Amino acid sequence: MNPPLLLDTLAAARIQELHRDAAAWRRAAMARRPSAAGRVAARSLNALGFWLVGAGLRLALTGAGRRPGR
């Protein structure tokens, strides 16, 4: 048996194994990704949270200028 052919065979087998591992990793990553509807809902909730925090800050700043008892 010719040694370069053996090395080529081993390298090809290793490359195929790496391709299979990468494909499995990509499939697992896609399974963890939320659906399009889930991403839209999260984005909407995030925007609502920022709006509520902003409104709360405005109310706090507005109320800070008032004196108690008036």
Protein Blocks (a to p, Z undefined) as FASTA:
>chain_A
ZZklmmmmmmmmmmmmmmmmmmmmmmmmmmmpccfklmmmmmmmmmmmmmmmmmmmmmmm
mmmmpcehZZ
